Each structure stands twice: as structure tokens, then as C-alpha cells.
């Protein structure tokens, strides 16, 4: 779990990926961190299987989630103290083709301090200047988009 407060997360494609570098800011606390930490990884909705291993000094996180009827498997490697800075890489695999698959993606985060006035836990400031609350968005998606997922093994 990252230290509560405002984090700047830089995301960039690795290898042949055409994804340019992007920065987001995340306001987090203990209550929302389980959603916030992986919010930069695509397809983290309707997750039924999250496994965390701690080999050595880092963390390995695997998730299996569903976006509509498309199974999304993510593998995340994470290292750092999660109090001042961290870095990692993720790769996402889809069961059905998608328009854009980011491939292997690197990310790093650094703690900026307390959240800004007016921000609430779960707020993420996007590169285009828009703010979304990923906790509210996930709750809304799972409340309104869960039809058709009952047949998946949980």
C-alpha cells in the first residue's frame, strides 16, 4: 500500500509500444488504495481473482478481470518502498481482440505530498486536465455493467 496523499505516476510504453509518456496524479488513502494503485492498468473492473506474491524486495500482482465479455489478465511487477517512490511494469492480455493493447508498459510513481485542497481520495487528474474518481467509476461500472458476468467462475 502506498503512503496516503498525492502521487504523480508516469506511464510509458516499453519496447515497440507506440504509447507516449503520460503523467497522472492520484489522490489516495488507505480506504481506496486497493483500487487506486492498479488504476493505471487497463481493464481493472469486475476482478474476481487477484493474487499478490512478494518475491525478494518487490511484489508480483496478477489479476483476472472482465470488461464486458472480454477476460483481461494482467501481470504487474512492482518495486520500491511505496512511501516515496516506486516503479514497475505491467502487461495485459485479452481473451478477445481489442482496438488498442498497450503491450508491456512501464510506470513509476513519486509522492508529492498531501492531496490538494478540493481533492478527495480516489481522484485521478488525467493528462488532458480532467479529473475522474476511479473509485466512483468502478462502483458505477460494477453496479450497471455486471449483467452477463454471472456465468464466469469466481
N, CA and C atoms as a LAMMPS dump frame, in Angstrom:
ITEM: TIMESTEP
0
ITEM: NUMBER OF ATOMS
462
ITEM: BOX BOUNDS ff ff ff
-5.0000000000000000e+02 5.0000000000000000e+02
-5.0000000000000000e+02 5.0000000000000000e+02
-5.0000000000000000e+02 5.0000000000000000e+02
ITEM: ATOMS id mol type element x y z
1 1 1 N 0.838 -1.172 0
2 1 2 C 0 0 0
3 1 3 C 0.89 1.245 0
4 2 1 N 0.545 2.196 -0.891
5 2 2 C 1.312 3.439 -0.945
6 2 3 C 0.934 4.362 0.211
7 3 1 N 1.826 5.247 0.521
8 3 2 C 1.601 6.275 1.523
9 3 3 C 0.421 7.133 1.072
10 4 1 N -0.441 7.523 2.009
11 4 2 C -1.587 8.369 1.671
12 4 3 C -1.097 9.728 1.176
13 5 1 N -1.856 10.303 0.241
14 5 2 C -1.512 11.62 -0.279
15 5 3 C -1.569 11.656 -1.788
16 6 1 N -0.846 12.598 -2.363
17 6 2 C -0.862 12.83 -3.803
18 6 3 C 0.367 12.201 -4.445
19 7 1 N 0.117 11.36 -5.435
20 7 2 C 1.173 10.672 -6.171
21 7 3 C 1.144 11.117 -7.626
22 8 1 N 2.32 11.304 -8.205
23 8 2 C 2.425 11.516 -9.642
24 8 3 C 2.933 10.211 -10.243
25 9 1 N 2.163 9.675 -11.198
26 9 2 C 2.514 8.408 -11.825
27 9 3 C 2.792 8.666 -13.303
28 10 1 N 3.979 8.28 -13.742
29 10 2 C 4.388 8.41 -15.135
30 10 3 C 4.265 7.044 -15.789
31 11 1 N 3.585 6.999 -16.921
32 11 2 C 3.313 5.746 -17.625
33 11 3 C 3.912 5.87 -19.023
34 12 1 N 4.645 4.84 -19.468
35 12 2 C 5.189 4.879 -20.818
36 12 3 C 5.315 3.474 -21.38
37 13 1 N 5.085 3.377 -22.665
38 13 2 C 5.211 2.095 -23.345
39 13 3 C 6.661 1.646 -23.35
40 14 1 N 6.856 0.344 -23.302
41 14 2 C 8.207 -0.223 -23.347
42 14 3 C 8.396 -0.93 -24.68
43 15 1 N 9.61 -1.064 -25.099
44 15 2 C 9.891 -1.805 -26.322
45 15 3 C 9.284 -1.149 -27.545
46 16 1 N 8.513 -1.927 -28.318
47 16 2 C 7.947 -1.455 -29.577
48 16 3 C 6.656 -0.671 -29.41
49 17 1 N 6.183 -0.529 -28.195
50 17 2 C 4.912 0.152 -27.981
51 17 3 C 4.982 1.591 -28.468
52 18 1 N 3.899 2.048 -29.087
53 18 2 C 3.831 3.413 -29.595
54 18 3 C 3.245 4.371 -28.557
55 19 1 N 2.957 3.877 -27.363
56 19 2 C 2.35 4.722 -26.336
57 19 3 C 3.361 5.765 -25.87
58 20 1 N 2.976 7.014 -25.939
59 20 2 C 3.871 8.06 -25.469
60 20 3 C 3.759 8.193 -23.954
61 21 1 N 4.705 8.869 -23.382
62 21 2 C 4.703 9.057 -21.939
63 21 3 C 3.518 9.906 -21.51
64 22 1 N 2.882 9.496 -20.431
65 22 2 C 1.759 10.238 -19.86
66 22 3 C 1.944 10.314 -18.354
67 23 1 N 1.447 11.414 -17.777
68 23 2 C 1.508 11.562 -16.323
69 23 3 C 0.104 11.77 -15.784
70 24 1 N -0.172 11.104 -14.677
71 24 2 C -1.43 11.299 -13.964
72 24 3 C -1.089 11.588 -12.514
73 25 1 N -2.004 12.266 -11.83
74 25 2 C -1.861 12.47 -10.399
75 25 3 C -3.001 11.735 -9.71
76 26 1 N -2.674 11.058 -8.632
77 26 2 C -3.646 10.257 -7.896
78 26 3 C -3.665 10.674 -6.432
79 27 1 N -4.858 10.961 -5.922
80 27 2 C -5.052 11.252 -4.503
81 27 3 C -5.553 9.966 -3.853
82 28 1 N -4.767 9.435 -2.929
83 28 2 C -5.12 8.137 -2.353
84 28 3 C -5.053 8.162 -0.829
85 29 1 N -5.719 7.173 -0.243
86 29 2 C -5.61 6.923 1.191
87 29 3 C -5.8 5.425 1.41
88 30 1 N -5.742 4.987 2.644
89 30 2 C -5.825 3.558 2.955
90 30 3 C -7.133 2.94 2.462
91 31 1 N -8.211 3.71 2.518
92 31 2 C -9.531 3.202 2.154
93 31 3 C -9.662 2.876 0.658
94 32 1 N -9.018 3.647 -0.209
95 32 2 C -9.199 3.478 -1.657
96 32 3 C -7.971 2.91 -2.364
97 33 1 N -6.874 2.714 -1.651
98 33 2 C -5.611 2.337 -2.275
99 33 3 C -5.685 1.031 -3.055
100 34 1 N -6.483 0.073 -2.616
101 34 2 C -6.553 -1.204 -3.341
102 34 3 C -7.061 -1.004 -4.769
103 35 1 N -7.847 0.03 -5.011
104 35 2 C -8.317 0.346 -6.367
105 35 3 C -7.344 1.305 -7.047
106 36 1 N -6.867 2.301 -6.323
107 36 2 C -6.013 3.343 -6.916
108 36 3 C -4.698 2.812 -7.458
109 37 1 N -4.032 1.946 -6.729
110 37 2 C -2.7 1.503 -7.122
111 37 3 C -2.698 0.91 -8.529
112 38 1 N -3.689 0.091 -8.86
113 38 2 C -3.728 -0.563 -10.169
114 38 3 C -4.61 0.175 -11.178
115 39 1 N -5.05 1.373 -10.852
116 39 2 C -5.948 2.081 -11.765
117 39 3 C -5.277 2.485 -13.073
118 40 1 N -3.945 2.469 -13.143
119 40 2 C -3.254 2.777 -14.398
120 40 3 C -3.207 1.561 -15.329
121 41 1 N -3.552 0.392 -14.807
122 41 2 C -3.554 -0.84 -15.599
123 41 3 C -4.925 -0.982 -16.267
124 42 1 N -4.986 -1.151 -17.591
125 42 2 C -6.288 -1.258 -18.273
126 42 3 C -7.1 -2.463 -17.808
127 43 1 N -8.427 -2.312 -17.832
128 43 2 C -9.337 -3.425 -17.617
129 43 3 C -9.487 -3.886 -16.191
130 44 1 N -9.251 -3.045 -15.207
131 44 2 C -9.331 -3.465 -13.814
132 44 3 C -10.731 -3.244 -13.241
133 45 1 N -11.71 -3.871 -13.89
134 45 2 C -13.099 -3.849 -13.437
135 45 3 C -13.569 -5.293 -13.341
136 46 1 N -14.52 -5.541 -12.505
137 46 2 C -15.076 -6.887 -12.346
138 46 3 C -13.973 -7.913 -12.132
139 47 1 N -13.062 -7.608 -11.234
140 47 2 C -11.944 -8.507 -10.95
141 47 3 C -12.383 -9.562 -9.944
142 48 1 N -12.098 -10.802 -10.278
143 48 2 C -12.525 -11.916 -9.436
144 48 3 C -11.35 -12.685 -8.867
145 49 1 N -10.163 -12.378 -9.324
146 49 2 C -9.01 -13.142 -8.895
147 49 3 C -7.809 -12.2 -8.867
148 50 1 N -7.369 -11.846 -7.675
149 50 2 C -6.187 -11.004 -7.512
150 50 3 C -5.213 -11.778 -6.637
151 51 1 N -4.022 -12.01 -7.147
152 51 2 C -3.006 -12.743 -6.399
153 51 3 C -1.777 -11.863 -6.256
154 52 1 N -1.259 -11.764 -5.042
155 52 2 C -0.077 -10.957 -4.765
156 52 3 C 1.001 -11.869 -4.184
157 53 1 N 2.185 -11.813 -4.783
158 53 2 C 3.349 -12.536 -4.263
159 53 3 C 4.415 -11.5 -3.941
160 54 1 N 5.244 -11.825 -2.972
161 54 2 C 6.307 -10.906 -2.575
162 54 3 C 7.648 -11.622 -2.671
163 55 1 N 8.143 -11.812 -3.915
164 55 2 C 9.467 -12.438 -4.054
165 55 3 C 10.557 -11.38 -3.859
166 56 1 N 11.446 -11.587 -2.943
167 56 2 C 12.526 -10.622 -2.73
168 56 3 C 12.003 -9.283 -2.251
169 57 1 N 12.455 -8.21 -2.896
170 57 2 C 12.109 -6.862 -2.454
171 57 3 C 10.896 -6.281 -3.172
172 58 1 N 10.358 -6.972 -4.142
173 58 2 C 9.248 -6.429 -4.919
174 58 3 C 7.944 -7.162 -4.679
175 59 1 N 6.979 -6.855 -5.531
176 59 2 C 5.675 -7.507 -5.5
177 59 3 C 5.326 -7.958 -6.908
178 60 1 N 4.692 -9.099 -7.027
179 60 2 C 4.118 -9.56 -8.287
180 60 3 C 2.619 -9.657 -8.069
181 61 1 N 1.878 -8.993 -8.922
182 61 2 C 0.421 -8.972 -8.802
183 61 3 C -0.166 -9.513 -10.095
184 62 1 N -1.09 -10.44 -9.975
185 62 2 C -1.803 -10.977 -11.142
186 62 3 C -3.289 -10.781 -10.903
187 63 1 N -3.976 -10.318 -11.935
188 63 2 C -5.42 -10.134 -11.825
189 63 3 C -6.107 -10.805 -12.997
190 64 1 N -7.353 -11.206 -12.778
191 64 2 C -8.217 -11.666 -13.856
192 64 3 C -9.522 -10.888 -13.693
193 65 1 N -9.822 -10.104 -14.705
194 65 2 C -10.978 -9.229 -14.647
195 65 3 C -11.799 -9.41 -15.925
196 66 1 N -12.969 -8.806 -15.968
197 66 2 C -13.825 -8.869 -17.153
198 66 3 C -14.299 -7.478 -17.517
199 67 1 N -14.104 -7.113 -18.778
200 67 2 C -14.673 -5.899 -19.34
201 67 3 C -15.644 -6.382 -20.398
202 68 1 N -16.919 -6.214 -20.135
203 68 2 C -17.994 -6.808 -20.941
204 68 3 C -17.759 -8.314 -20.942
205 69 1 N -17.619 -8.95 -22.081
206 69 2 C -17.375 -10.389 -22.1
207 69 3 C -15.923 -10.724 -22.425
208 70 1 N -15.05 -9.761 -22.272
209 70 2 C -13.645 -9.95 -22.584
210 70 3 C -12.856 -10.143 -21.29
211 71 1 N -12.237 -11.316 -21.16
212 71 2 C -11.413 -11.585 -19.988
213 71 3 C -10.101 -10.808 -20.128
214 72 1 N -9.709 -10.145 -19.058
215 72 2 C -8.487 -9.343 -19.058
216 72 3 C -7.569 -9.881 -17.965
217 73 1 N -6.419 -10.389 -18.378
218 73 2 C -5.438 -10.89 -17.43
219 73 3 C -4.278 -9.906 -17.394
220 74 1 N -3.912 -9.464 -16.198
221 74 2 C -2.807 -8.523 -16.055
222 74 3 C -1.743 -9.111 -15.144
223 75 1 N -0.497 -8.876 -15.52
224 75 2 C 0.645 -9.237 -14.692
225 75 3 C 1.399 -7.946 -14.395
226 76 1 N 1.594 -7.666 -13.12
227 76 2 C 2.235 -6.42 -12.687
228 76 3 C 3.432 -6.769 -11.817
229 77 1 N 4.573 -6.158 -12.112
230 77 2 C 5.75 -6.266 -11.26
231 77 3 C 5.971 -4.888 -10.656
232 78 1 N 6.171 -4.849 -9.354
233 78 2 C 6.24 -3.585 -8.628
234 78 3 C 7.42 -3.622 -7.67
235 79 1 N 8.209 -2.546 -7.638
236 79 2 C 9.312 -2.468 -6.681
237 79 3 C 9.418 -1.047 -6.152
238 80 1 N 10.03 -0.919 -5.009
239 80 2 C 10.18 0.381 -4.367
240 80 3 C 9.558 0.356 -2.991
241 81 1 N 9.715 1.459 -2.269
242 81 2 C 9.248 1.474 -0.886
243 81 3 C 7.768 1.844 -0.737
244 82 1 N 7.133 2.351 -1.787
245 82 2 C 5.722 2.758 -1.782
246 82 3 C 5.445 3.872 -0.764
247 83 1 N 6.49 4.468 -0.216
248 83 2 C 6.334 5.586 0.71
249 83 3 C 6.795 6.888 0.059
250 84 1 N 7.796 6.806 -0.806
251 84 2 C 8.304 7.989 -1.501
252 84 3 C 8.354 7.773 -3.004
253 85 1 N 8.631 6.536 -3.425
254 85 2 C 8.753 6.254 -4.861
255 85 3 C 8.61 4.758 -5.109
256 86 1 N 8.201 4.423 -6.314
257 86 2 C 8.116 3.034 -6.744
258 86 3 C 8.195 3.01 -8.262
259 87 1 N 8.408 1.829 -8.795
260 87 2 C 8.409 1.654 -10.254
261 87 3 C 7.897 0.261 -10.562
262 88 1 N 7.505 0.074 -11.805
263 88 2 C 7.018 -1.239 -12.17
264 88 3 C 6.76 -1.359 -13.649
265 89 1 N 6.225 -2.497 -14.003
266 89 2 C 5.873 -2.794 -15.386
267 89 3 C 4.621 -3.649 -15.356
268 90 1 N 3.748 -3.468 -16.353
269 90 2 C 2.595 -4.353 -16.46
270 90 3 C 2.412 -4.795 -17.897
271 91 1 N 1.776 -5.945 -18.036
272 91 2 C 1.401 -6.466 -19.347
273 91 3 C -0.013 -7.009 -19.222
274 92 1 N -0.844 -6.692 -20.207
275 92 2 C -2.251 -7.073 -20.18
276 92 3 C -2.528 -7.987 -21.367
277 93 1 N -3.262 -9.071 -21.118
278 93 2 C -3.676 -9.992 -22.194
279 93 3 C -5.189 -10.074 -22.19
280 94 1 N -5.771 -9.98 -23.371
281 94 2 C -7.222 -10.031 -23.547
282 94 3 C -7.609 -11.357 -24.194
283 95 1 N -8.786 -11.89 -23.821
284 95 2 C -9.247 -13.141 -24.426
285 95 3 C -9.786 -12.913 -25.827
286 96 1 N -10.234 -11.686 -26.121
287 96 2 C -10.729 -11.316 -27.454
288 96 3 C -9.95 -10.094 -27.918
289 97 1 N -9.777 -9.921 -29.222
290 97 2 C -9.017 -8.774 -29.722
291 97 3 C -9.632 -7.442 -29.276
292 98 1 N -8.773 -6.462 -29.03
293 98 2 C -9.197 -5.109 -28.673
294 98 3 C -8.529 -4.133 -29.643
295 99 1 N -9.097 -2.937 -29.719
296 99 2 C -8.578 -1.937 -30.658
297 99 3 C -7.154 -1.519 -30.287
298 100 1 N -6.901 -1.33 -29.006
299 100 2 C -5.569 -0.9 -28.585
300 100 3 C -5.118 -1.723 -27.398
301 101 1 N -4.046 -2.461 -27.593
302 101 2 C -3.435 -3.201 -26.498
303 101 3 C -2.085 -2.556 -26.24
304 102 1 N -1.892 -1.966 -25.062
305 102 2 C -0.654 -1.219 -24.818
306 102 3 C 0.603 -2.066 -24.76
307 103 1 N 0.47 -3.392 -24.669
308 103 2 C 1.653 -4.236 -24.55
309 103 3 C 2.348 -4.015 -23.217
310 104 1 N 3.614 -4.278 -23.195
311 104 2 C 4.404 -4.104 -21.965
312 104 3 C 4.529 -2.611 -21.68
313 105 1 N 4.136 -2.2 -20.497
314 105 2 C 4.086 -0.789 -20.145
315 105 3 C 4.811 -0.555 -18.824
316 106 1 N 5.684 0.437 -18.816
317 106 2 C 6.424 0.788 -17.61
318 106 3 C 5.726 1.935 -16.903
319 107 1 N 5.866 1.985 -15.585
320 107 2 C 5.308 3.1 -14.822
321 107 3 C 6.177 3.367 -13.607
322 108 1 N 6.119 4.584 -13.131
323 108 2 C 6.818 4.914 -11.893
324 108 3 C 6.029 5.993 -11.181
325 109 1 N 6.073 5.939 -9.877
326 109 2 C 5.336 6.901 -9.073
327 109 3 C 6.233 7.59 -8.076
328 110 1 N 5.886 8.839 -7.791
329 110 2 C 6.605 9.564 -6.748
330 110 3 C 5.605 10.347 -5.918
331 111 1 N 5.83 10.346 -4.633
332 111 2 C 4.93 11.007 -3.687
333 111 3 C 5.171 12.497 -3.741
334 112 1 N 4.108 13.292 -3.879
335 112 2 C 4.222 14.741 -3.972
336 112 3 C 3.899 15.439 -2.658
337 113 1 N 3.173 14.78 -1.765
338 113 2 C 2.768 15.389 -0.503
339 113 3 C 1.291 15.154 -0.27
340 114 1 N 0.687 16.025 0.48
341 114 2 C -0.744 15.897 0.767
342 114 3 C -1.559 16.167 -0.501
343 115 1 N -2.75 15.593 -0.563
344 115 2 C -3.659 15.89 -1.679
345 115 3 C -3.985 17.383 -1.659
346 116 1 N -4.273 17.92 -2.823
347 116 2 C -4.578 19.342 -2.944
348 116 3 C -5.962 19.643 -2.379
349 117 1 N -6.163 20.893 -1.997
350 117 2 C -7.475 21.323 -1.5
351 117 3 C -8.535 21.013 -2.554
352 118 1 N -9.645 20.442 -2.112
353 118 2 C -10.733 20.103 -3.03
354 118 3 C -10.636 18.702 -3.61
355 119 1 N -9.481 18.048 -3.496
356 119 2 C -9.361 16.678 -3.978
357 119 3 C -9.878 15.724 -2.915
358 120 1 N -10.412 14.598 -3.393
359 120 2 C -10.823 13.57 -2.446
360 120 3 C -10.187 12.258 -2.837
361 121 1 N -10.101 11.353 -1.901
362 121 2 C -9.484 10.06 -2.157
363 121 3 C -10.178 9.386 -3.335
364 122 1 N -9.393 8.897 -4.271
365 122 2 C -9.92 8.268 -5.476
366 122 3 C -9.843 9.172 -6.693
367 123 1 N -9.573 10.472 -6.491
368 123 2 C -9.461 11.395 -7.627
369 123 3 C -8.173 11.13 -8.396
370 124 1 N -8.305 11.109 -9.734
371 124 2 C -7.147 10.983 -10.602
372 124 3 C -7.22 12.101 -11.635
373 125 1 N -6.185 12.928 -11.664
374 125 2 C -6.076 14.017 -12.629
375 125 3 C -5.402 13.457 -13.871
376 126 1 N -6.125 13.471 -14.996
377 126 2 C -5.647 12.899 -16.243
378 126 3 C -4.783 13.892 -17.014
379 127 1 N -4.004 13.411 -17.999
380 127 2 C -3.145 14.305 -18.771
381 127 3 C -3.911 15.425 -19.488
382 128 1 N -5.186 15.208 -19.805
383 128 2 C -5.976 16.234 -20.508
384 128 3 C -6.582 17.264 -19.552
385 129 1 N -6.267 17.154 -18.251
386 129 2 C -6.752 18.11 -17.27
387 129 3 C -8.05 17.71 -16.586
388 130 1 N -8.704 16.652 -17.074
389 130 2 C -9.951 16.18 -16.463
390 130 3 C -9.635 15.394 -15.185
391 131 1 N -10.533 15.475 -14.226
392 131 2 C -10.414 14.684 -13.003
393 131 3 C -11.523 13.655 -12.981
394 132 1 N -11.157 12.41 -12.721
395 132 2 C -12.137 11.337 -12.553
396 132 3 C -11.899 10.736 -11.176
397 133 1 N -12.942 10.2 -10.599
398 133 2 C -12.782 9.489 -9.348
399 133 3 C -12.884 8.003 -9.677
400 134 1 N -11.76 7.306 -9.655
401 134 2 C -11.732 5.918 -10.114
402 134 3 C -12.518 4.994 -9.199
403 135 1 N -12.678 5.36 -7.94
404 135 2 C -13.467 4.54 -7.02
405 135 3 C -14.943 4.653 -7.38
406 136 1 N -15.422 5.885 -7.588
407 136 2 C -16.811 6.088 -8.015
408 136 3 C -17.069 5.422 -9.359
409 137 1 N -16.118 5.568 -10.305
410 137 2 C -16.277 4.978 -11.638
411 137 3 C -16.371 3.461 -11.562
412 138 1 N -15.536 2.837 -10.735
413 138 2 C -15.571 1.381 -10.623
414 138 3 C -16.89 0.918 -10.011
415 139 1 N -17.331 1.595 -8.948
416 139 2 C -18.598 1.218 -8.321
417 139 3 C -19.746 1.353 -9.311
418 140 1 N -19.735 2.433 -10.1
419 140 2 C -20.79 2.65 -11.101
420 140 3 C -20.745 1.557 -12.172
421 141 1 N -19.555 1.252 -12.687
422 141 2 C -19.421 0.232 -13.73
423 141 3 C -19.871 -1.129 -13.229
424 142 1 N -19.493 -1.461 -12.01
425 142 2 C -19.844 -2.774 -11.49
426 142 3 C -21.321 -2.863 -11.132
427 143 1 N -21.927 -1.745 -10.771
428 143 2 C -23.359 -1.749 -10.46
429 143 3 C -24.206 -1.833 -11.722
430 144 1 N -23.73 -1.231 -12.816
431 144 2 C -24.537 -1.158 -14.037
432 144 3 C -24.071 -2.091 -15.144
433 145 1 N -22.914 -2.676 -15.013
434 145 2 C -22.408 -3.497 -16.1
435 145 3 C -22.182 -4.933 -15.723
436 146 1 N -22.736 -5.385 -14.624
437 146 2 C -22.452 -6.737 -14.158
438 146 3 C -23.295 -7.787 -14.868
439 147 1 N -24.337 -7.375 -15.604
440 147 2 C -25.143 -8.364 -16.315
441 147 3 C -24.257 -9.1 -17.313
442 148 1 N -24.47 -10.38 -17.427
443 148 2 C -23.7 -11.163 -18.366
444 148 3 C -22.412 -11.732 -17.779
445 149 1 N -22.103 -11.388 -16.539
446 149 2 C -20.892 -11.889 -15.924
447 149 3 C -21.167 -12.986 -14.9
448 150 1 N -22.425 -13.273 -14.651
449 150 2 C -22.752 -14.264 -13.635
450 150 3 C -22.204 -15.657 -13.98
451 151 1 N -22.026 -15.947 -15.261
452 151 2 C -21.552 -17.26 -15.651
453 151 3 C -20.063 -17.456 -15.48
454 152 1 N -19.322 -16.392 -15.185
455 152 2 C -17.884 -16.526 -15.014
456 152 3 C -17.591 -17.195 -13.688
457 153 1 N -16.53 -17.963 -13.678
458 153 2 C -16.121 -18.601 -12.436
459 153 3 C -15.454 -17.566 -11.556
460 154 1 N -15.887 -17.501 -10.307
461 154 2 C -15.341 -16.509 -9.371
462 154 3 C -14.357 -17.156 -8.451
